[in-house]
Amino acid sequence: MSKIRIIDFDQVTLSSLNRHATAGLSDVGTKKVECVAKALKKICGWVQIEAVNDLWKKETGGELLEGADWVVGLFPDL
């Protein structure tokens, strides 16, 4: 089975809708990871999606990434 783990700590806000590809007005106030997971399940329902609402930090990020074969993301502080 294919698996995706999404990690983010933030919520969808009205001011961030223009930067969020999978969010709509009804998603304002929800966790970004849950919004993305919901959209991905509609696109690829066979994939197991793990939504982790947490802040990735260099010091503790290894725990969040443990077991991952691939990591795709934007890590501006590295």
PyMOL commands that set and color helices and strands:
alter all, ss='L'
color gray80, all
select helices_A, chain A and resi 14-19+25-27+32-43+61-65
alter helices_A, ss='H'
color red, helices_A
select strands_A, chain A and resi 3-8+48-53
alter strands_A, ss='S'
color yellow, strands_A
deselect
rebuild
show_as cartoon
